[in-house]
Amino acid sequence: MVTSVPAVYSVQLLSLRCLESLELDGDEIELKFNGQSIWSSGKLKLHPRPTNGHQIKQFDFARGKIYSPNGWEPVTPFEPGAFVFHNLVNESRFELWDNDIEENLARSPVSARDAGHGNISIVFAKDGARYVLTYRVTV
């Protein structure tokens, strides 16, 4: 009897973009991967139309930049390798949380089956909030 061995894969986060925030002044967002926190907006809030220095529209995980009212700005310190996850075997899961109200906005599975599809964008939507997470899977 031949048993199949699950494919080993990697996930590279590319960006997280706010289309609509839950709260008027923006959301304090945390992104989890397999239950572990991998990114938090910290003191910044994600907002679809940032108007002040405490709001951003997008985080670029590949280039280490945020989109603020001033346009694209570098994030320091930044470690690009922190957003690439290697040697994954089983199905993994992204979760998007609003830390301000401790609410899980959405979750989405990712696996080796997603490899070869280029950049993948998923929309997290709940209670009026909408976010787009873009990532790439390779084997």
C-alpha positions, 0 to 999 in steps of 0.5 A: 500500500502506498501512502501519500506524503503531504507536500511541504510548502511556504507562505509569503505574506505580501500585503494587508489592505483596508477597504472598510473599517469597523470603527470610524477612526480605524481598526487596531488589527492583528493578523494570526497564522496558525493561532500565533500572532504574526503582525499587529498594527500597534498604535496605528489604525487601519482605515480606508481613507487615512487622514492623520499620522495614526491611520494607515490604509495598507501594510506591504509585508514584502517591501516593509512599507505602510500607506499613510496620508503621506503616501508610501513610507518605509517601516523601521525596523523591518525584517522581510523574512519575518513574513515568510513561513517555511516547512509547512505541511498540513493546512494552515489558517490566517485569522484577522482580529480587531484588537480594540473589541477583541473580535475575530473578523474572519479566518481563511485556510491556506495549503500546498494546494494553493501553490502555483496560483501566483499572488492570492488575495482573499477578502475578510469581511464581517460586520461592515469591515472589509480587508484584503490579504494578499499572499503567495504559496510555493512548494 
